[in-house]
Amino acid sequence: MIDGSVLAAVSGGADSTAMLHMLAAAGGKVVAAHYNHGLREAADGDESFVQALCGQWGVPFVSERGAVPSGAGVEARARELRYDFLERVRAGRGLDWIATAHTADDNAETAIMNLTRGAGLSGLCGIPYRRGRILRPILSLSREDVLGYLAERDIPYRKDESNDDTAYRRNYIRHEVIPALKRVNPSLTDAVTRLTASLREDEAYLTELAQAELDAHTPYPAKRLTGLPKPVAARVCRLLVTDAGGAPPERLHVEAMLDIAAGGNGRKRNMAGGLTAAKKNGMIVVEKTNRRNDCYAPGFGEDTADGE
C-alpha cells in the first residue's frame, strides 16, 4: 500500500481506523500516532480506544497530549500542534512517511470550501495524495467505501459529535451544501475527484514553468517578471515567498509583488509572516525582516485551509 515505513495518524474515527487496519494488513512497518487535543469530553476515551485497538492489532502506539488555547483559530492551532507532533515522532523513529486518512469526500469538501472563498487554481486542486512526507493512502475511497469496509469486518470506531455541528464551515458544506449538490448530480464526489485531478496537472505544469524561470535567473529580474504570462508570473512570486520561508501567499500578496516589479527601484511591501518584498537594483527580492509586519490590505492573511 505504501513503499516504506509509515506513521499513521489515528484519531479513532471511521476514516483513520479503516486506514490503520489496511496499513497493518498490508504488512510493513507501521506505527500509530494519536494526538489528544483535550478539546472534547470524549478525548481521553478516543485515546484509550486507539491504544486498545493497536494492542489488539499488534501495532506500536504513541500518543501526546497538548492544551489548545480556546478562542478564534482553535482549529488551525490544533492542526498545527498535531502535525508538529506527527513530524517529531516520524523523524525520531526514523520512519519514511506520515499517513493521514483523508478521503475522496474530504477532497470534495475542500475544493468546494475553497471555491466559496474565491480561491485560485491551487486552492481548487483539493487535497494532493502527497505533500512532502505526508501521504493520503485512502484518498481515492469515499466515506461510504470506508464505512462499508469497517462494517464488513465488524471493526469499531469512535464518532466525533462535533463533526455534526454545522456552525463550522466544513461541516455546513458536508451536511448541507454537498447533499444539495448531490441532488443535482448523485456522482458529485467522483466528478470533483476528476476535476481536482485535472486541475492538479495544470497547476503542476505552471509551477514547473515558474521553477524553470527561477532556476535560470537568480536573483530574479523585475522586468522579466512583468513580461511573463500572468499565471506563470504569479507562481514565480509564490515560489519566491516560499523559498524565503513564507507560507504560500494569497492573491493580494501576489498582486502586491507584481505591482512592485512594475514600479521603480526601492519600492517595497510588508508581507505576512515577517517578510518584505522589494525591488532592488532591478531585481524582485523577498526577505525576512526583524519585526512583525502588518497586512498589506484588508483580508490579507485569511485562512487558506488545505483540508488537513
Phi and psi in degrees as GROMACS dihedral restraints (atoms count N, CA, C in turn):
[ dihedral_restraints ]
;  ai    aj    ak    al  type     phi  dphi    fc
    3     4     5     6     1  -132.9    20    10
    4     5     6     7     1   133.7    20    10
    6     7     8     9     1   -85.4    20    10
    7     8     9    10     1   102.2    20    10
    9    10    11    12     1   123.5    20    10
   10    11    12    13     1   173.7    20    10
   12    13    14    15     1   -78.0    20    10
   13    14    15    16     1   151.4    20    10
   15    16    17    18     1  -142.1    20    10
   16    17    18    19     1   141.5    20    10
   18    19    20    21     1  -101.6    20    10
   19    20    21    22     1   115.0    20    10
   21    22    23    24     1   -93.4    20    10
   22    23    24    25     1   123.0    20    10
   24    25    26    27     1   -81.0    20    10
   25    26    27    28     1   114.5    20    10
   27    28    29    30     1  -124.7    20    10
   28    29    30    31     1   116.3    20    10
   30    31    32    33     1   -89.1    20    10
   31    32    33    34     1   -23.7    20    10
   33    34    35    36     1   104.8    20    10
   34    35    36    37     1    -8.7    20    10
   36    37    38    39     1   -72.9    20    10
   37    38    39    40     1   175.9    20    10
   39    40    41    42     1   -58.3    20    10
   40    41    42    43     1   -48.5    20    10
   42    43    44    45     1   -63.2    20    10
   43    44    45    46     1   -50.8    20    10
   45    46    47    48     1   -72.2    20    10
   46    47    48    49     1   -30.4    20    10
   48    49    50    51     1   -66.7    20    10
   49    50    51    52     1   -44.2    20    10
   51    52    53    54     1   -63.2    20    10
   52    53    54    55     1   -43.0    20    10
   54    55    56    57     1   -60.7    20    10
   55    56    57    58     1   -43.8    20    10
   57    58    59    60     1   -62.2    20    10
   58    59    60    61     1   -42.4    20    10
   60    61    62    63     1   -62.2    20    10
   61    62    63    64     1   -42.8    20    10
   63    64    65    66     1   -63.0    20    10
   64    65    66    67     1   -44.3    20    10
   66    67    68    69     1   -64.8    20    10
   67    68    69    70     1   -43.1    20    10
   69    70    71    72     1   -65.6    20    10
   70    71    72    73     1   -39.1    20    10
   72    73    74    75     1   -69.4    20    10
   73    74    75    76     1   -27.0    20    10
   75    76    77    78     1   -77.6    20    10
   76    77    78    79     1   -11.4    20    10
   78    79    80    81     1    83.3    20    10
   79    80    81    82     1  -175.1    20    10
   81    82    83    84     1    86.2    20    10
   82    83    84    85     1   173.8    20    10
   84    85    86    87     1   -84.7    20    10
   85    86    87    88     1   117.7    20    10
   87    88    89    90     1  -130.2    20    10
   88    89    90    91     1   132.1    20    10
   90    91    92    93     1  -122.9    20    10
   91    92    93    94     1   136.2    20    10
   93    94    95    96     1   -98.1    20    10
   94    95    96    97     1   137.9    20    10
   96    97    98    99     1  -126.1    20    10
   97    98    99   100     1   134.6    20    10
   99   100   101   102     1  -130.3    20    10
  100   101   102   103     1   128.3    20    10
  102   103   104   105     1  -107.5    20    10
  103   104   105   106     1   120.1    20    10
  105   106   107   108     1   -94.1    20    10
  106   107   108   109     1   104.1    20    10
  108   109   110   111     1   -75.4    20    10
  109   110   111   112     1   -20.7    20    10
  111   112   113   114     1    70.3    20    10
  112   113   114   115     1    21.0    20    10
  114   115   116   117     1   -89.0    20    10
  115   116   117   118     1   -16.5    20    10
  117   118   119   120     1  -125.3    20    10
  118   119   120   121     1   152.7    20    10
  120   121   122   123     1   -60.9    20    10
  121   122   123   124     1   -30.4    20    10
  123   124   125   126     1   -85.7    20    10
  124   125   126   127     1     4.7    20    10
  126   127   128   129     1   -60.7    20    10
  127   128   129   130     1   -44.1    20    10
  129   130   131   132     1   -65.9    20    10
  130   131   132   133     1   -35.5    20    10
  132   133   134   135     1   -65.4    20    10
  133   134   135   136     1   -37.3    20    10
  135   136   137   138     1   -62.1    20    10
  136   137   138   139     1   -45.1    20    10
  138   139   140   141     1   -62.4    20    10
  139   140   141   142     1   -44.8    20    10
  141   142   143   144     1   -64.2    20    10
  142   143   144   145     1   -37.5    20    10
  144   145   146   147     1   -62.5    20    10
  145   146   147   148     1   -47.9    20    10
  147   148   149   150     1   -64.2    20    10
  148   149   150   151     1   -41.8    20    10
  150   151   152   153     1   -61.4    20    10
  151   152   153   154     1   -43.1    20    10
  153   154   155   156     1   -66.5    20    10
  154   155   156   157     1   -39.8    20    10
  156   157   158   159     1   -63.6    20    10
  157   158   159   160     1   -42.0    20    10
  159   160   161   162     1   -63.8    20    10
  160   161   162   163     1   -38.6    20    10
  162   163   164   165     1   -63.5    20    10
  163   164   165   166     1   -38.8    20    10
  165   166   167   168     1   -66.7    20    10
  166   167   168   169     1   -36.6    20    10
  168   169   170   171     1   -95.5    20    10
  169   170   171   172     1    -0.9    20    10
  171   172   173   174     1    70.4    20    10
  172   173   174   175     1    34.5    20    10
  174   175   176   177     1  -106.8    20    10
  175   176   177   178     1   126.7    20    10
  177   178   179   180     1   -56.3    20    10
  178   179   180   181     1   141.9    20    10
  180   181   182   183     1  -127.2    20    10
  181   182   183   184     1   137.3    20    10
  183   184   185   186     1  -138.6    20    10
  184   185   186   187     1   140.8    20    10
  186   187   188   189     1  -139.6    20    10
  187   188   189   190     1   165.1    20    10
  189   190   191   192     1  -151.0    20    10
  190   191   192   193     1   147.2    20    10
  192   193   194   195     1  -111.9    20    10
  193   194   195   196     1   139.2    20    10
  195   196   197   198     1  -143.0    20    10
  196   197   198   199     1   140.0    20    10
  198   199   200   201     1   -87.6    20    10
  199   200   201   202     1   117.7    20    10
  201   202   203   204     1   -96.4    20    10
  202   203   204   205     1   121.8    20    10
  204   205   206   207     1   -59.0    20    10
  205   206   207   208     1   136.9    20    10
  207   208   209   210     1   -76.2    20    10
  208   209   210   211     1   168.5    20    10
  210   211   212   213     1   108.8    20    10
  211   212   213   214     1  -167.2    20    10
  213   214   215   216     1   -61.0    20    10
  214   215   216   217     1   139.1    20    10
  216   217   218   219     1    80.0    20    10
  217   218   219   220     1    14.9    20    10
  219   220   221   222     1   -63.0    20    10
  220   221   222   223     1   -37.4    20    10
  222   223   224   225     1   -66.8    20    10
  223   224   225   226     1   -41.6    20    10
  225   226   227   228     1   -65.1    20    10
  226   227   228   229     1   -40.6    20    10
  228   229   230   231     1   -66.7    20    10
  229   230   231   232     1   -40.6    20    10
  231   232   233   234     1   -61.9    20    10
  232   233   234   235     1   -41.6    20    10
  234   235   236   237     1   -63.6    20    10
  235   236   237   238     1   -42.2    20    10
  237   238   239   240     1   -60.9    20    10
  238   239   240   241     1   -45.5    20    10
  240   241   242   243     1   -64.0    20    10
  241   242   243   244     1   -40.7    20    10
  243   244   245   246     1   -64.5    20    10
  244   245   246   247     1   -44.3    20    10
  246   247   248   249     1   -72.8    20    10
  247   248   249   250     1   -31.0    20    10
  249   250   251   252     1   -63.4    20    10
  250   251   252   253     1   -43.6    20    10
  252   253   254   255     1   -60.6    20    10
  253   254   255   256     1   -47.2    20    10
  255   256   257   258     1   -61.4    20    10
  256   257   258   259     1   -42.2    20    10
  258   259   260   261     1   -69.6    20    10
  259   260   261   262     1   -37.3    20    10
  261   262   263   264     1   -62.5    20    10
  262   263   264   265     1   -42.5    20    10
  264   265   266   267     1   -68.1    20    10
  265   266   267   268     1   -44.0    20    10
  267   268   269   270     1   -58.0    20    10
  268   269   270   271     1   -50.5    20    10
  270   271   272   273     1   -66.2    20    10
  271   272   273   274     1   -41.6    20    10
  273   274   275   276     1   -64.7    20    10
  274   275   276   277     1   -30.8    20    10
  276   277   278   279     1   -98.1    20    10
  277   278   279   280     1     1.0    20    10
  279   280   281   282     1    67.2    20    10
  280   281   282   283     1    34.2    20    10
  282   283   284   285     1   -89.4    20    10
  283   284   285   286     1   154.4    20    10
  285   286   287   288     1   -80.2    20    10
  286   287   288   289     1   -40.4    20    10
  288   289   290   291     1  -134.7    20    10
  289   290   291   292     1   158.4    20    10
  291   292   293   294     1  -111.3    20    10
  292   293   294   295     1   128.1    20    10
  294   295   296   297     1  -108.3    20    10
  295   296   297   298     1   126.6    20    10
  297   298   299   300     1  -115.6    20    10
  298   299   300   301     1   153.8    20    10
  300   301   302   303     1   -97.3    20    10
  301   302   303   304     1    45.5    20    10
  303   304   305   306     1   -73.3    20    10
  304   305   306   307     1   141.6    20    10
  306   307   308   309     1  -115.1    20    10
  307   308   309   310     1   177.5    20    10
  309   310   311   312     1   -62.2    20    10
  310   311   312   313     1   -31.9    20    10
  312   313   314   315     1   -67.9    20    10
  313   314   315   316     1   -40.6    20    10
  315   316   317   318     1   -60.3    20    10
  316   317   318   319     1   -39.9    20    10
  318   319   320   321     1   -62.6    20    10
  319   320   321   322     1   -44.7    20    10
  321   322   323   324     1   -63.5    20    10
  322   323   324   325     1   -43.4    20    10
  324   325   326   327     1   -61.6    20    10
  325   326   327   328     1   -42.2    20    10
  327   328   329   330     1   -64.7    20    10
  328   329   330   331     1   -44.8    20    10
  330   331   332   333     1   -62.5    20    10
  331   332   333   334     1   -43.9    20    10
  333   334   335   336     1   -68.8    20    10
  334   335   336   337     1   -40.5    20    10
  336   337   338   339     1   -61.8    20    10
  337   338   339   340     1   -42.9    20    10
  339   340   341   342     1   -68.2    20    10
  340   341   342   343     1   -32.6    20    10
  342   343   344   345     1   -60.8    20    10
  343   344   345   346     1   -42.4    20    10
  345   346   347   348     1   -67.1    20    10
  346   347   348   349     1   -20.4    20    10
  348   349   350   351     1   -87.9    20    10
  349   350   351   352     1    -5.9    20    10
  351   352   353   354     1    78.9    20    10
  352   353   354   355     1    32.1    20    10
  354   355   356   357     1   -66.7    20    10
  355   356   357   358     1   156.6    20    10
  357   358   359   360     1   -84.2    20    10
  358   359   360   361     1  -164.2    20    10
  360   361   362   363     1   -58.1    20    10
  361   362   363   364     1   -43.6    20    10
  363   364   365   366     1   -62.8    20    10
  364   365   366   367     1   -37.6    20    10
  366   367   368   369     1   -68.9    20    10
  367   368   369   370     1   -33.0    20    10
  369   370   371   372     1   -79.1    20    10
  370   371   372   373     1    -6.4    20    10
  372   373   374   375     1   -72.7    20    10
  373   374   375   376     1   -11.7    20    10
  375   376   377   378     1    73.7    20    10
  376   377   378   379     1  -146.3    20    10
  378   379   380   381     1  -100.4    20    10
  379   380   381   382     1   123.2    20    10
  381   382   383   384     1   -77.0    20    10
  382   383   384   385     1   153.5    20    10
  384   385   386   387     1   -62.2    20    10
  385   386   387   388     1   -36.3    20    10
  387   388   389   390     1  -134.5    20    10
  388   389   390   391     1   137.8    20    10
  390   391   392   393     1  -141.7    20    10
  391   392   393   394     1   107.9    20    10
  393   394   395   396     1    62.7    20    10
  394   395   396   397     1  -123.4    20    10
  396   397   398   399     1   -89.7    20    10
  397   398   399   400     1     2.3    20    10
  399   400   401   402     1   -98.6    20    10
  400   401   402   403     1   128.4    20    10
  402   403   404   405     1  -117.8    20    10
  403   404   405   406     1   150.6    20    10
  405   406   407   408     1  -120.6    20    10
  406   407   408   409     1    84.5    20    10
  408   409   410   411     1   -69.5    20    10
  409   410   411   412     1   -17.5    20    10
  411   412   413   414     1  -112.0    20    10
  412   413   414   415     1    24.6    20    10
  414   415   416   417     1   -63.0    20    10
  415   416   417   418     1   -25.4    20    10
  417   418   419   420     1   -82.7    20    10
  418   419   420   421     1    -8.6    20    10
  420   421   422   423     1   -92.7    20    10
  421   422   423   424     1   143.7    20    10
  423   424   425   426     1   -84.2    20    10
  424   425   426   427     1   165.8    20    10
  426   427   428   429     1   -62.6    20    10
  427   428   429   430     1   -34.0    20    10
  429   430   431   432     1   -63.9    20    10
  430   431   432   433     1   -40.6    20    10
  432   433   434   435     1   -59.0    20    10
  433   434   435   436     1   -43.6    20    10
  435   436   437   438     1   -63.7    20    10
  436   437   438   439     1   -47.1    20    10
  438   439   440   441     1   -64.8    20    10
  439   440   441   442     1   -36.0    20    10
  441   442   443   444     1   -65.0    20    10
  442   443   444   445     1   -40.2    20    10
  444   445   446   447     1   -60.8    20    10
  445   446   447   448     1   -45.1    20    10
  447   448   449   450     1   -68.1    20    10
  448   449   450   451     1   -41.2    20    10
  450   451   452   453     1   -65.3    20    10
  451   452   453   454     1   -40.7    20    10
  453   454   455   456     1   -62.1    20    10
  454   455   456   457     1   -29.6    20    10
  456   457   458   459     1  -106.6    20    10
  457   458   459   460     1     4.2    20    10
  459   460   461   462     1    54.6    20    10
  460   461   462   463     1    45.5    20    10
  462   463   464   465     1   -96.3    20    10
  463   464   465   466     1   125.2    20    10
  465   466   467   468     1   -77.6    20    10
  466   467   468   469     1   162.1    20    10
  468   469   470   471     1  -155.2    20    10
  469   470   471   472     1   166.3    20    10
  471   472   473   474     1   -97.3    20    10
  472   473   474   475     1   147.5    20    10
  474   475   476   477     1  -112.5    20    10
  475   476   477   478     1   128.8    20    10
  477   478   479   480     1   -96.3    20    10
  478   479   480   481     1   106.9    20    10
  480   481   482   483     1   -63.2    20    10
  481   482   483   484     1   -23.6    20    10
  483   484   485   486     1   -65.7    20    10
  484   485   486   487     1   -19.3    20    10
  486   487   488   489     1   -70.0    20    10
  487   488   489   490     1   -11.6    20    10
  489   490   491   492     1   -94.2    20    10
  490   491   492   493     1    -5.8    20    10
  492   493   494   495     1   -80.8    20    10
  493   494   495   496     1   105.9    20    10
  495   496   497   498     1   -77.8    20    10
  496   497   498   499     1     4.9    20    10
  498   499   500   501     1   -68.4    20    10
  499   500   501   502     1   -24.4    20    10
  501   502   503   504     1   -82.7    20    10
  502   503   504   505     1   136.8    20    10
  504   505   506   507     1   -58.2    20    10
  505   506   507   508     1   -46.2    20    10
  507   508   509   510     1   -62.7    20    10
  508   509   510   511     1   -41.6    20    10
  510   511   512   513     1   -65.1    20    10
  511   512   513   514     1   -36.4    20    10
  513   514   515   516     1   -63.1    20    10
  514   515   516   517     1   -43.5    20    10
  516   517   518   519     1   -64.0    20    10
  517   518   519   520     1   -40.9    20    10
  519   520   521   522     1   -65.4    20    10
  520   521   522   523     1   -43.7    20    10
  522   523   524   525     1   -97.7    20    10
  523   524   525   526     1   -19.4    20    10
  525   526   527   528     1  -115.7    20    10
  526   527   528   529     1   -52.2    20    10
  528   529   530   531     1   -72.8    20    10
  529   530   531   532     1   -51.4    20    10
  531   532   533   534     1   -63.4    20    10
  532   533   534   535     1   -43.3    20    10
  534   535   536   537     1   -57.7    20    10
  535   536   537   538     1   -36.9    20    10
  537   538   539   540     1   -65.9    20    10
  538   539   540   541     1   -42.4    20    10
  540   541   542   543     1   -67.3    20    10
  541   542   543   544     1   -31.1    20    10
  543   544   545   546     1   -71.7    20    10
  544   545   546   547     1   -17.1    20    10
  546   547   548   549     1   -72.9    20    10
  547   548   549   550     1   -24.6    20    10
  549   550   551   552     1   -81.8    20    10
  550   551   552   553     1   -44.0    20    10
  552   553   554   555     1  -139.8    20    10
  553   554   555   556     1   101.8    20    10
  555   556   557   558     1   -58.3    20    10
  556   557   558   559     1   -21.9    20    10
  558   559   560   561     1   -98.0    20    10
  559   560   561   562     1    33.2    20    10
  561   562   563   564     1   -55.9    20    10
  562   563   564   565     1   -45.2    20    10
  564   565   566   567     1   -60.0    20    10
  565   566   567   568     1   -43.5    20    10
  567   568   569   570     1   -63.7    20    10
  568   569   570   571     1   -40.1    20    10
  570   571   572   573     1   -64.1    20    10
  571   572   573   574     1   -43.8    20    10
  573   574   575   576     1   -67.8    20    10
  574   575   576   577     1   -35.5    20    10
  576   577   578   579     1   -60.2    20    10
  577   578   579   580     1   -44.5    20    10
  579   580   581   582     1   -64.8    20    10
  580   581   582   583     1   -42.2    20    10
  582   583   584   585     1   -61.8    20    10
  583   584   585   586     1   -50.1    20    10
  585   586   587   588     1   -65.8    20    10
  586   587   588   589     1   -34.0    20    10
  588   589   590   591     1   -63.6    20    10
  589   590   591   592     1   -41.7    20    10
  591   592   593   594     1   -66.7    20    10
  592   593   594   595     1   -42.4    20    10
  594   595   596   597     1   -66.5    20    10
  595   596   597   598     1   -34.7    20    10
  597   598   599   600     1   -63.7    20    10
  598   599   600   601     1   -36.0    20    10
  600   601   602   603     1   -63.6    20    10
  601   602   603   604     1   -44.0    20    10
  603   604   605   606     1   -63.6    20    10
  604   605   606   607     1   -44.5    20    10
  606   607   608   609     1   -62.4    20    10
  607   608   609   610     1   -42.7    20    10
  609   610   611   612     1   -62.4    20    10
  610   611   612   613     1   -40.4    20    10
  612   613   614   615     1   -65.7    20    10
  613   614   615   616     1   -45.9    20    10
  615   616   617   618     1   -65.0    20    10
  616   617   618   619     1   -37.8    20    10
  618   619   620   621     1   -67.3    20    10
  619   620   621   622     1   -36.7    20    10
  621   622   623   624     1   -61.2    20    10
  622   623   624   625     1   -42.1    20    10
  624   625   626   627     1   -61.8    20    10
  625   626   627   628     1   -42.6    20    10
  627   628   629   630     1   -65.9    20    10
  628   629   630   631     1   -40.7    20    10
  630   631   632   633     1   -65.4    20    10
  631   632   633   634     1   -38.0    20    10
  633   634   635   636     1   -62.6    20    10
  634   635   636   637     1   -35.9    20    10
  636   637   638   639     1   -61.7    20    10
  637   638   639   640     1   -47.5    20    10
  639   640   641   642     1   -68.6    20    10
  640   641   642   643     1   -35.1    20    10
  642   643   644   645     1   -64.8    20    10
  643   644   645   646     1   -32.3    20    10
  645   646   647   648     1   -88.1    20    10
  646   647   648   649     1   -18.7    20    10
  648   649   650   651     1  -139.5    20    10
  649   650   651   652     1   100.7    20    10
  651   652   653   654     1  -136.7    20    10
  652   653   654   655     1   120.4    20    10
  654   655   656   657     1   -67.2    20    10
  655   656   657   658     1   170.0    20    10
  657   658   659   660     1   -94.6    20    10
  658   659   660   661     1   125.2    20    10
  660   661   662   663     1   -68.6    20    10
  661   662   663   664     1   129.1    20    10
  663   664   665   666     1   -61.9    20    10
  664   665   666   667     1   -38.3    20    10
  666   667   668   669     1   -62.9    20    10
  667   668   669   670     1   -38.1    20    10
  669   670   671   672     1   -66.9    20    10
  670   671   672   673     1   -38.7    20    10
  672   673   674   675     1   -60.5    20    10
  673   674   675   676     1   -43.0    20    10
  675   676   677   678     1   -70.7    20    10
  676   677   678   679     1   -17.3    20    10
  678   679   680   681     1   -92.3    20    10
  679   680   681   682     1    -7.2    20    10
  681   682   683   684     1   -78.4    20    10
  682   683   684   685     1   154.4    20    10
  684   685   686   687     1   -56.4    20    10
  685   686   687   688     1   139.4    20    10
  687   688   689   690     1   -57.4    20    10
  688   689   690   691     1   -39.1    20    10
  690   691   692   693     1   -59.4    20    10
  691   692   693   694     1   -34.6    20    10
  693   694   695   696     1   -77.7    20    10
  694   695   696   697     1   -42.4    20    10
  696   697   698   699     1   -59.3    20    10
  697   698   699   700     1   -40.6    20    10
  699   700   701   702     1   -62.0    20    10
  700   701   702   703     1   -38.0    20    10
  702   703   704   705     1   -76.4    20    10
  703   704   705   706     1   -29.1    20    10
  705   706   707   708     1   -61.4    20    10
  706   707   708   709     1   -44.5    20    10
  708   709   710   711     1   -60.1    20    10
  709   710   711   712     1   -44.5    20    10
  711   712   713   714     1   -63.0    20    10
  712   713   714   715     1   -40.8    20    10
  714   715   716   717     1   -67.7    20    10
  715   716   717   718     1   -36.2    20    10
  717   718   719   720     1   -61.3    20    10
  718   719   720   721     1   -38.9    20    10
  720   721   722   723     1   -70.3    20    10
  721   722   723   724     1   -48.1    20    10
  723   724   725   726     1   -67.7    20    10
  724   725   726   727     1   -34.1    20    10
  726   727   728   729     1   -65.0    20    10
  727   728   729   730     1   -25.9    20    10
  729   730   731   732     1   -87.1    20    10
  730   731   732   733     1     3.0    20    10
  732   733   734   735     1    97.2    20    10
  733   734   735   736     1     8.1    20    10
  735   736   737   738     1   -92.4    20    10
  736   737   738   739     1   166.5    20    10
  738   739   740   741     1   -77.0    20    10
  739   740   741   742     1   155.3    20    10
  741   742   743   744     1   -51.6    20    10
  742   743   744   745     1   123.9    20    10
  744   745   746   747     1   -75.8    20    10
  745   746   747   748     1   154.6    20    10
  747   748   749   750     1   -81.2    20    10
  748   749   750   751     1   177.0    20    10
  750   751   752   753     1   -61.3    20    10
  751   752   753   754     1   -37.9    20    10
  753   754   755   756     1   -62.4    20    10
  754   755   756   757     1   -37.5    20    10
  756   757   758   759     1   -61.8    20    10
  757   758   759   760     1   -46.7    20    10
  759   760   761   762     1   -63.2    20    10
  760   761   762   763     1   -44.7    20    10
  762   763   764   765     1   -61.9    20    10
  763   764   765   766     1   -37.6    20    10
  765   766   767   768     1   -62.9    20    10
  766   767   768   769     1   -42.1    20    10
  768   769   770   771     1   -66.8    20    10
  769   770   771   772     1   -39.8    20    10
  771   772   773   774     1   -65.8    20    10
  772   773   774   775     1   -36.0    20    10
  774   775   776   777     1   -64.9    20    10
  775   776   777   778     1   -41.0    20    10
  777   778   779   780     1   -61.9    20    10
  778   779   780   781     1   -44.9    20    10
  780   781   782   783     1   -61.2    20    10
  781   782   783   784     1   -33.9    20    10
  783   784   785   786     1   -79.5    20    10
  784   785   786   787     1   -12.9    20    10
  786   787   788   789     1   -96.5    20    10
  787   788   789   790     1  -163.0    20    10
  789   790   791   792     1   -86.6    20    10
  790   791   792   793     1   168.3    20    10
  792   793   794   795     1   -59.9    20    10
  793   794   795   796     1   147.4    20    10
  795   796   797   798     1    92.9    20    10
  796   797   798   799     1   -10.8    20    10
  798   799   800   801     1   -70.9    20    10
  799   800   801   802     1   142.8    20    10
  801   802   803   804     1  -154.5    20    10
  802   803   804   805     1   162.5    20    10
  804   805   806   807     1  -139.0    20    10
  805   806   807   808     1   139.2    20    10
  807   808   809   810     1   -74.8    20    10
  808   809   810   811     1   133.0    20    10
  810   811   812   813     1  -111.3    20    10
  811   812   813   814     1   168.4    20    10
  813   814   815   816     1   -68.3    20    10
  814   815   816   817     1   156.0    20    10
  816   817   818   819     1    77.4    20    10
  817   818   819   820     1    21.1    20    10
  819   820   821   822     1    74.4    20    10
  820   821   822   823     1    27.8    20    10
  822   823   824   825     1  -110.8    20    10
  823   824   825   826     1   154.3    20    10
  825   826   827   828     1  -129.7    20    10
  826   827   828   829     1   131.6    20    10
  828   829   830   831     1  -102.7    20    10
  829   830   831   832     1   134.2    20    10
  831   832   833   834     1  -146.2    20    10
  832   833   834   835     1   160.3    20    10
  834   835   836   837     1  -108.0    20    10
  835   836   837   838     1   116.0    20    10
  837   838   839   840     1  -128.1    20    10
  838   839   840   841     1   122.7    20    10
  840   841   842   843     1    51.1    20    10
  841   842   843   844     1    40.0    20    10
  843   844   845   846     1    80.4    20    10
  844   845   846   847     1     4.3    20    10
  846   847   848   849     1  -110.7    20    10
  847   848   849   850     1   147.9    20    10
  849   850   851   852     1   -94.3    20    10
  850   851   852   853     1   123.9    20    10
  852   853   854   855     1  -129.9    20    10
  853   854   855   856     1   137.4    20    10
  855   856   857   858     1  -118.9    20    10
  856   857   858   859     1   124.9    20    10
  858   859   860   861     1  -134.2    20    10
  859   860   861   862     1   154.6    20    10
  861   862   863   864     1   -75.4    20    10
  862   863   864   865     1   145.1    20    10
  864   865   866   867     1  -116.0    20    10
  865   866   867   868     1   171.8    20    10
  867   868   869   870     1  -100.4    20    10
  868   869   870   871     1    13.9    20    10
  870   871   872   873     1  -137.3    20    10
  871   872   873   874     1   164.0    20    10
  873   874   875   876     1   -76.1    20    10
  874   875   876   877     1   124.3    20    10
  876   877   878   879     1   -89.3    20    10
  877   878   879   880     1   142.2    20    10
  879   880   881   882     1   -81.4    20    10
  880   881   882   883     1   167.5    20    10
  882   883   884   885     1   -73.4    20    10
  883   884   885   886     1   150.9    20    10
  885   886   887   888     1   -75.4    20    10
  886   887   888   889     1   -34.2    20    10
  888   889   890   891     1  -158.1    20    10
  889   890   891   892     1   163.6    20    10
  891   892   893   894     1   -55.0    20    10
  892   893   894   895     1   134.8    20    10
  894   895   896   897     1    94.6    20    10
  895   896   897   898     1   -10.9    20    10
  897   898   899   900     1   -62.0    20    10
  898   899   900   901     1   135.4    20    10
  900   901   902   903     1    81.1    20    10
  901   902   903   904     1    14.6    20    10
  903   904   905   906     1   -64.0    20    10
  904   905   906   907     1   156.2    20    10
  906   907   908   909     1   -59.1    20    10
  907   908   909   910     1   131.8    20    10
  909   910   911   912     1  -125.3    20    10
  910   911   912   913     1    60.9    20    10
  912   913   914   915     1   -58.6    20    10
  913   914   915   916     1   142.3    20    10
  915   916   917   918     1  -100.1    20    10
  916   917   918   919     1     5.8    20    10
  918   919   920   921     1    89.4    20    10
  919   920   921   922     1     4.0    20    10
